Amino acid sequence: MLVALGVGAAWLTNLNLFSAWNIPVRNREIAVTVTGILMAGVAYFWREILGLFGGLYRKYTDEARTMERSENLRRVA
């Protein structure tokens, strides 16, 4: 899904990173498509990084203990 969105966004905006970086490419269409694939890879990597920081935040704030206190639950284990 991310690859399709990345390639679609690159084609909609006609984004070619290879020309911006002065890298010669034979075919402009291939360059735009590969740019979309690169965008999808960055999006996937960014999502994983944000998930890592979200997990660290939940670990250090102890979200389970906060929920137990707010809903008057007692620990079972």
QUIZIMO-V817413 format. One line per field, one symbol per residue. ss: DSSP state (h for helix, s for strand, l for the rest). phi: phi as a letter, one per 20 degrees, with the letter a starting at -180 (. if undefined). A space follows every 10 residues. Layout:
BEGIN
ss = ???
phi = ???
END
This chain:
BEGIN
ss = lhhhhhhhhh hhhlllhhhh lllllllhhh hhhhhhhhhh hhhhhhhhhh hhhhhhhhhh hlhhhhhhhh lllllll
phi = .fffffffff ffelecffff eldfcfcfff ffffffffff ffffffffff fffffffffe elffffffff dledfed
END
